[in-house]
């Protein structure tokens, strides 16, 4: 048992839709099951992932003879752009028509719930018109999409008894999202757990676009170029990657440095050298979830935090995933 995945076990080609299915299959099946039973569902995911999630769910629901109506505010066939008003007003008009015109059970998809909230997280004037409509027709089942960057008012969230989050990529599923050609950019032995540190907060759709654009030679002796491309693509404009050295740039505090190494840095370094999932999981259980630096201003707390981060750069991790075998 090893976290190293042979190239032959990876897919030769993979579409964005295929990656979404591979990453979130069980969750998507649960969402579809809830909708079939008539339970409104709220899905929290990035904007660029939502259309692919909808396509996946639409196919699942079609197999159960359940129709979907996607209300995104765009003009329908036969309606010119000049006839349309604002996006939100158009969406509300579509919603009113759907509520008062439906005579059979169907799923109504609301992909832009964030447009109904103010910057302070309150209800817009248009939202106050929407909420009564959501209760008018019992034959409609609501599927809403929530952007993680926006908070929804309780009165809207309360309409959805079942909620799911599709944030990042589960670590056990990452090996299913990398093609053979892309794995060659990381050397002759592909370790998806090493890659996970850089892409854990990235959704499957965005990950596919990033991996398909990787440049460089196949089977490099040093895979740093591939990781640097990923780091460059995932680092936001406000993110600073620290370059402070604990020994070179920080004087004194020998006991603090020793504790940092013994309790965190050495364990992380040792974990990266392991290939047994059970051993990696055991080492991860030893790592503290955090460490508090206490002291008056100017004593080096921030420098210590940066120094520890520079010793062990990690990706945008949003959640820890349990160890799992491949496939």
SVG drawing of the C-alpha trace seen along z (x, -y; Angstrom):
<svg xmlns="http://www.w3.org/2000/svg" viewBox="-51 -48 73 50">
<polyline fill="none" stroke="black" stroke-width="0.4" points="0.0,0.0 1.5,-3.3 0.5,-6.9 2.6,-6.6 0.3,-6.1 1.5,-4.3 1.1,-6.2 -1.0,-3.4 -3.6,-3.8 -4.3,-7.5 -6.8,-8.5 -5.4,-9.2 -7.9,-12.0 -10.3,-13.8 -12.9,-16.5 -14.1,-19.1 -17.4,-17.3 -15.6,-14.0 -13.4,-15.6 -16.5,-17.0 -18.0,-13.6 -14.8,-11.9 -14.3,-14.5 -17.8,-14.8 -19.7,-11.7 -21.1,-10.7 -22.2,-14.2 -23.8,-14.8 -25.7,-11.5 -26.9,-12.6 -28.1,-16.0 -30.0,-14.3 -31.6,-11.9 -32.8,-14.8 -34.2,-16.7 -36.1,-13.6 -37.7,-13.3 -38.8,-16.9 -36.3,-18.4 -34.9,-21.9 -31.1,-21.9 -28.6,-24.7 -25.1,-24.0 -22.2,-26.1 -19.5,-26.2 -17.4,-28.6 -19.1,-30.4 -17.0,-28.6 -18.0,-25.2 -21.7,-25.8 -22.6,-25.3 -20.8,-22.0 -22.5,-20.8 -25.9,-21.7 -25.1,-19.8 -24.2,-16.8 -27.4,-17.0 -29.6,-17.6 -28.4,-14.4 -29.0,-12.5 -32.5,-13.9 -33.3,-13.3 -32.8,-9.6 -35.5,-9.9 -37.9,-11.7 -37.5,-15.0 -37.3,-18.2 -35.1,-21.2 -35.7,-24.9 -32.5,-27.1 -33.3,-30.7 -30.3,-32.8 -31.9,-36.1 -30.8,-35.8 -33.4,-36.5 -35.2,-33.5 -35.7,-32.5 -37.7,-35.0 -36.9,-37.8 -34.4,-40.4 -31.9,-42.1 -33.7,-45.4 -36.9,-43.8 -35.1,-42.7 -34.5,-44.8 -31.8,-44.3 -30.5,-40.8 -32.2,-40.6 -35.5,-41.9 -35.4,-39.5 -34.6,-36.6 -37.6,-37.5 -39.8,-37.7 -38.7,-34.2 -39.3,-33.0 -42.8,-34.4 -43.6,-32.7 -42.2,-29.4 -44.1,-29.5 -47.5,-30.4 -47.2,-28.4 -45.9,-25.0 -48.5,-22.2 -46.0,-19.3 -43.2,-18.6 -39.9,-20.1 -36.6,-21.4 -36.1,-25.1 -32.5,-26.2 -31.5,-29.5 -27.8,-30.0 -27.4,-33.6 -28.7,-33.8 -25.9,-36.3 -27.6,-38.9 -30.5,-39.0 -28.2,-40.2 -26.7,-43.5 -23.0,-44.0 -23.8,-43.8 -25.6,-40.5 -29.1,-41.8 -32.0,-41.5 -32.3,-43.6 -35.7,-45.1 -36.0,-42.6 -35.4,-39.7 -38.4,-40.7 -40.5,-40.1 -38.8,-36.7 -39.3,-35.1 -43.1,-34.9 -42.9,-33.3 -40.8,-30.5 -43.7,-29.3 -46.5,-29.6 -46.2,-26.4 -45.7,-23.1 -44.9,-21.3 -41.6,-23.1 -38.4,-21.9 -35.7,-24.5 -32.0,-24.1 -30.0,-27.1 -26.3,-27.9 -24.4,-30.0 -21.0,-31.6 -18.7,-31.0 -17.7,-34.7 -21.3,-35.9 -23.3,-35.4 -27.0,-34.7 -29.7,-36.1 -31.3,-33.5 -34.6,-34.0 -33.1,-32.7 -31.0,-29.9 -34.0,-28.8 -35.7,-27.8 -33.2,-25.0 -33.3,-22.2 -30.5,-20.3 -27.1,-22.0 -23.9,-20.8 -20.5,-22.3 -18.3,-21.5 -15.1,-23.3 -11.8,-22.2 -11.0,-18.6 -11.0,-15.7 -7.5,-14.3 -8.5,-10.6 -10.0,-11.7 -7.2,-13.9 -5.4,-11.0 -8.6,-10.6 -8.3,-14.2 -4.8,-14.0 -4.1,-12.6 -1.0,-10.5 0.4,-13.4 0.1,-15.8 1.6,-13.4 4.8,-13.2 5.5,-16.9 6.0,-15.8 8.7,-13.1 8.6,-9.4 6.9,-8.7 3.6,-10.6 2.5,-11.4 -0.9,-13.0 -0.6,-13.7 2.4,-15.9 0.3,-17.8 -2.6,-18.1 -0.7,-20.6 -0.8,-23.1 -4.4,-22.5 -6.5,-21.4 -8.6,-24.6 -9.2,-24.5 -12.4,-23.1 -12.3,-20.3 -13.2,-22.5 -10.5,-25.1 -8.0,-22.3 -8.5,-20.7 -7.8,-24.0 -4.6,-24.5 -3.2,-21.1 -4.0,-21.0 -1.9,-24.2 1.3,-22.8 4.5,-23.3 7.9,-21.7 9.7,-18.5 8.3,-15.0 9.8,-13.1 12.1,-15.9 14.7,-15.0 13.3,-18.0 9.5,-18.7 9.9,-22.2 9.0,-23.9 5.6,-22.2 4.9,-23.1 6.1,-26.7 3.6,-27.0 0.8,-25.8 2.0,-28.1 2.0,-31.1 -1.5,-30.3 -3.0,-29.8 -1.4,-32.7 -3.7,-35.6 -2.5,-39.2 -2.6,-39.7 -0.8,-36.5 2.8,-36.8 4.9,-33.6 7.5,-34.1 11.2,-33.6 12.4,-34.1 14.9,-31.6 14.4,-30.7 18.2,-30.5 19.5,-33.2 16.9,-35.9 15.9,-35.3 18.4,-35.6 18.0,-34.0 14.8,-32.2 16.5,-28.8 13.8,-27.1 11.0,-28.4 12.8,-27.3 13.5,-23.9 9.8,-23.4 8.7,-24.6 10.9,-22.0 10.1,-19.2 6.4,-19.6 5.6,-20.8 8.4,-21.2 10.3,-17.9 7.0,-15.9 5.9,-17.6 9.3,-16.9 9.2,-13.3 5.6,-12.9 6.7,-14.1 9.2,-11.2 6.6,-8.5 4.6,-6.7 2.4,-4.5 -1.0,-6.1 -1.4,-4.7 1.9,-6.1 1.1,-9.5 -2.2,-9.6 -0.5,-8.7 2.0,-11.5 -0.7,-14.0 -2.5,-13.1 0.6,-14.3 0.7,-17.7 -0.9,-20.5 -3.8,-22.3 -2.1,-25.6 0.3,-27.3 -0.2,-30.6 2.7,-33.1 2.3,-35.4 4.3,-38.5 4.4,-42.3 4.7,-44.1 8.1,-43.9 9.3,-40.6 9.2,-38.7 5.9,-36.9 5.1,-37.6 8.6,-36.8 8.4,-33.4 5.1,-32.7 6.6,-33.6 9.8,-31.6 7.8,-28.5 5.7,-29.0 8.8,-29.4 10.2,-26.2 7.2,-24.3 5.1,-26.0 1.7,-24.4 -1.2,-25.0 -4.6,-26.6 -6.0,-23.9 -9.7,-24.4 -10.2,-21.0 -8.3,-17.9 -9.3,-14.7 -8.9,-11.2 -6.3,-8.9 -7.6,-6.5 -6.2,-4.0 -6.1,-4.4 -8.3,-3.8"/>
</svg>
